[in-house]
Amino acid sequence: MARQARRVVVQHLQADAVTGRRAVRAARLALVALIAAAAGCGDPLPPSPRERTRAEEARADARLAALVRGLPGVLDVRVMVVLPVDDPLVAAPPTPARATVIAVARAVDPSPIRTAATTGARSLIGADAEVTVVVVPAPAWRRASRRLAVAVAALALAAAATAIALTLARRRALATYRGTKPQ
């Protein structure tokens, strides 16, 4: 873009063989064209309605996930929001907004989580939105699996202690063999 602007100005100057005020005006025009070309490095077109809708969906996803994640007993959340695209070039009737929330919760009553997620989704994306909320109970740890986890942790700690002890014993043996003091 900057090269084209410069080339146009240079051709204009050479064709007219101007001097004086016109040359100064053309130089100013070239400078303005270069600055405009350098400043316009971003996207030349505004976002399409579909791109705007996708950005709004991403913001609504994040806000709804944060809202549901803050509820007591909720461990993990997955959210998907689909908003209608308001495109004036498409003659199709707009579809209603939809939201799907999957929450993994501790062994608590899922109805308050469903109610809060549904209310939050409708306040974010519209009162006529189709909202689906699924609350999945978190898998309970069994005593056997807890004992296994403690045993594995103890075994790992014992292995680390053994490795440290063997390393220190080797250093002392080397130091004694060399006749130096161990560190």
CORKA-V33410 format. One record per residue. N is the residue number from 0. RES is the residue in one letter. SS is DSSP state (H for helix, E for strand, L for the rest). Layout:
n;res;ss
N;RES;SS
N;RES;SS
This chain:
n;res;ss
0;M;L
1;A;H
2;R;H
3;Q;H
4;A;H
5;R;H
6;R;H
7;V;H
8;V;H
9;V;H
10;Q;H
11;H;H
12;L;H
13;Q;H
14;A;H
15;D;H
16;A;L
17;V;L
18;T;L
19;G;L
20;R;H
21;R;H
22;A;H
23;V;H
24;R;H
25;A;H
26;A;H
27;R;H
28;L;H
29;A;H
30;L;H
31;V;H
32;A;H
33;L;H
34;I;H
35;A;H
36;A;H
37;A;H
38;A;H
39;G;L
40;C;L
41;G;L
42;D;L
43;P;L
44;L;L
45;P;L
46;P;L
47;S;L
48;P;H
49;R;H
50;E;H
51;R;H
52;T;H
53;R;H
54;A;H
55;E;H
56;E;H
57;A;H
58;R;H
59;A;H
60;D;H
61;A;H
62;R;H
63;L;H
64;A;H
65;A;H
66;L;H
67;V;H
68;R;H
69;G;L
70;L;L
71;P;L
72;G;L
73;V;E
74;L;E
75;D;E
76;V;E
77;R;E
78;V;E
79;M;E
80;V;E
81;V;E
82;L;L
83;P;L
84;V;L
85;D;L
86;D;L
87;P;L
88;L;L
89;V;L
90;A;L
91;A;L
92;P;L
93;P;L
94;T;L
95;P;L
96;A;L
97;R;E
98;A;E
99;T;E
100;V;E
101;I;E
102;A;E
103;V;E
104;A;E
105;R;L
106;A;L
107;V;L
108;D;L
109;P;L
110;S;H
111;P;H
112;I;H
113;R;H
114;T;H
115;A;H
116;A;H
117;T;H
118;T;H
119;G;H
120;A;H
121;R;H
122;S;H
123;L;H
124;I;H
125;G;L
126;A;L
127;D;L
128;A;L
129;E;E
130;V;E
131;T;E
132;V;E
133;V;E
134;V;E
135;V;E
136;P;E
137;A;L
138;P;L
139;A;L
140;W;L
141;R;L
142;R;H
143;A;H
144;S;H
145;R;H
146;R;H
147;L;H
148;A;H
149;V;H
150;A;H
151;V;H
152;A;H
153;A;H
154;L;H
155;A;H
156;L;H
157;A;H
158;A;H
159;A;H
160;A;H
161;T;H
162;A;H
163;I;H
164;A;H
165;L;H
166;T;H
167;L;H
168;A;H
169;R;H
170;R;H
171;R;H
172;A;H
173;L;H
174;A;H
175;T;H
176;Y;H
177;R;H
178;G;L
179;T;L
180;K;L
181;P;L
182;Q;L
